[in-house]
């Protein structure tokens, strides 16, 4: 009798939750790729740890998990495998360049006449001089937070003015005081049609007062960040975004409803410290920061083989490629026939121990029955021999 072949089972095992973010189960086909100083092995055992250098390794810290790195902007660099590492450095701040929101201005609001002998002069400290105000946090290049206030004043039918201040000051190079008659705040004029839709936003051009800027975007180009102490403005050494701060007014309407604004969005943020790690189904590792931002720091790569039965087992639930298995193909999870990654989970054994135990008991019973038969036959033969 000769053993013809040994077949390896690579069928899917159950995926069970473990609560450890670095535990990864492959739901589908594929193998994790591990490198021990260039010696490559493949495994489906997704129990990983982090060594003292921040690299993701197997449980005995001898082999590093392979995947794709990222560039400075958090974009995955596909095609080149590298040792995956958890970068725990702070996330650098980003200055605000765009502020967007949806605003409705109440068409039934009382007019505040700002021209003529009885003109009401806008003063941010007096509620009677404006209809409504909204505040939005914005950030400078060092991650310092500043409050941008927009004051809306209904001056006529279908006409509103909006004054924009930052930290209570005019958004200019000197942080001038808007209450000083010499440096009054600059207003942009919003015009609506009879249906309440925005038709025009006009802003005086400081370079040519006779030709206003017509755009639904308000732009702060000369703002210098600073602080105000005892009424005195002092630059803080930071700068605004190099392209200025754009405030989109395109989604402003004037309907007969309460003056209100949706939650504003702006693209700046302060410095962030890493708080936790998450891994999605594509194997992308995201670092989550204290400033509510997240950034990709790598992506797990899965290997596939033309003939998985040709892989050579090297122990410890690991395999090596052989001529029979063919060379590996690498790609991101959920690509082609590759499976997805289940974080906080592990793939259990694909062997059903209950069925195997039942089969073992059956085999033992059959063996005992066969042995009994042989024993009985031997006894009969002995009896016949004694009788002759």
C-alpha positions, 0 to 999 in steps of 0.5 A, spaced: 500 500 500 502 506 498 499 513 500 498 517 493 497 524 496 495 528 502 490 534 501 490 540 505 483 543 507 483 551 505 475 551 506 472 557 510 472 557 517 467 561 522 469 568 523 468 569 531 469 576 534 475 577 539 475 585 541 482 585 539 482 590 533 489 587 530 485 580 530 484 579 523 480 574 519 479 573 512 472 572 510 474 568 503 480 566 499 487 569 500 493 569 505 496 574 510 503 575 507 509 575 513 516 577 512 522 574 517 528 578 514 526 577 507 524 570 508 516 570 506 511 565 509 503 565 508 498 564 513 490 565 515 492 566 522 490 573 523 493 574 530 497 580 530 501 584 535 505 590 535 512 590 537 516 596 540 518 599 533 511 600 532 511 594 526 505 589 526 508 582 527 506 575 529 505 573 536 512 571 537 514 578 534 519 574 529 515 576 522 512 582 520 505 583 516 506 585 509 501 590 506 501 597 502 504 604 505 501 611 504 504 617 502 504 624 506 497 625 504 494 618 506 493 615 499 495 608 499 501 606 495 499 600 491 504 595 488 510 595 493 509 591 499 512 593 505 512 592 513 506 595 516 507 600 521 502 603 526 504 611 526 503 614 532 505 621 531 500 627 531 496 629 526 499 636 523 494 641 523 490 644 517 488 651 516 481 652 514 480 654 506 473 653 505 466 654 509 460 651 507 452 651 510 445 652 508 442 658 510 435 660 510 433 667 512 426 669 514 423 673 509 418 676 514 423 679 518 423 686 520 427 691 516 433 694 519 434 701 515 441 702 515 441 709 510 438 716 511 437 720 517 435 715 522 439 709 519 441 704 524 449 703 524 451 696 525 454 694 531 456 687 533 455 688 540 448 691 539 442 686 538 438 691 535 443 692 529 442 686 526 437 680 525 441 674 526 448 671 527 452 665 526 458 663 529 463 658 525 470 655 528 476 656 523 483 654 524 490 658 522 496 654 520 498 652 527 491 649 529 489 655 533 481 655 533 478 662 531 471 664 531 468 667 525 461 670 526 457 672 520 451 678 522 445 678 517 441 684 517 435 685 513 435 692 510 429 691 504 425 687 501 429 681 498 435 684 500 440 682 506 447 685 508 452 680 511 458 682 516 463 677 517 468 678 523 473 673 526 474 673 533 470 680 533 475 683 529 475 685 521 478 680 518 484 684 515 492 684 516 491 689 522 485 686 526 482 693 526 476 694 531 469 694 527 466 699 532 472 704 530 468 709 525 475 709 522 475 702 520 467 700 519 466 693 517 465 691 510 458 688 508 456 684 502 449 684 499 445 678 498 439 679 493 433 674 492 428 674 487 421 673 488 421 666 490 426 667 495 432 664 491 439 667 491 440 671 485 447 675 487 452 676 492 455 683 491 462 685 495 466 691 495 472 691 492 478 694 496 482 695 490 476 698 486 470 700 490 466 702 483 467 695 481 464 690 486 466 683 486 460 679 484 460 672 487 456 667 491 463 666 495 465 670 500 473 670 500 477 672 506 484 674 503 487 679 508 486 676 514 492 675 519 490 670 525 491 673 532 489 674 539 485 680 542 487 682 549 484 688 553 482 691 546 489 690 543 490 686 537 496 682 537 498 677 531 499 670 534 505 668 529 501 663 525 498 665 518 491 664 514 490 659 509 495 661 503 489 661 498 484 665 503 478 662 506 472 661 502 465 662 505 460 659 500 453 663 500 450 659 494 445 655 499 442 661 502 435 662 501 429 667 503 423 663 505 417 665 510 421 660 515 425 661 521 432 664 520 436 658 521 443 654 518 444 647 517 451 644 521 456 648 517 462 644 515 469 647 514 476 643 512 480 645 517 482 642 524 487 643 530 493 638 532 490 631 533 493 625 537 491 618 535 486 615 540 485 608 536 485 604 530 480 601 526 481 596 520 475 596 514 473 590 510 478 592 505 484 591 510 485 599 510 488 601 517 485 608 519 488 612 525 483 616 529 485 622 532 482 626 538 480 632 533 475 627 530 479 626 524 482 619 521 487 618 516 489 611 512 496 609 515 497 602 511 493 597 507 493 589 508 495 585 502 492 578 501 496 573 497 493 568 492 495 562 489 493 558 482 494 551 486 493 552 494 494 544 494 502 545 492 503 550 498 508 547 503 506 547 510 512 549 515 508 549 521 505 554 526 499 555 521 504 557 515 506 555 508 511 557 503 510 557 496 513 552 491 514 550 484 507 546 484 503 552 488 505 557 483 508 564 484 503 568 489 499 574 486 498 580 491 492 585 491 488 589 496 482 585 500 475 585 496 479 585 490 477 580 484 476 573 488 480 575 494 476 575 501 474 581 506 478 583 512 474 582 519 477 586 524 476 584 531 475 577 529 479 571 528 477 565 523 476 559 527 479 552 525 475 549 519 475 542 522 469 540 525 471 537 531 464 534 533 464 530 526 471 528 527 470 525 534 464 521 531 468 519 525 474 516 530 469 513 534 466 509 528 473 507 526 474 505 533 468 501 533 469 498 526 476 496 528 474 493 534 469 489 530 474 487 525 479 485 530 473 480 534 472 477 527 479 475 526 479 473 534 473 468 533 476 466 526 483 464 530 479 460 535 475 456 530 481 454 527 485 452 533 479 448 535 479 445 528 486 443 528 485 440 535 479 436 533 483 433 527 
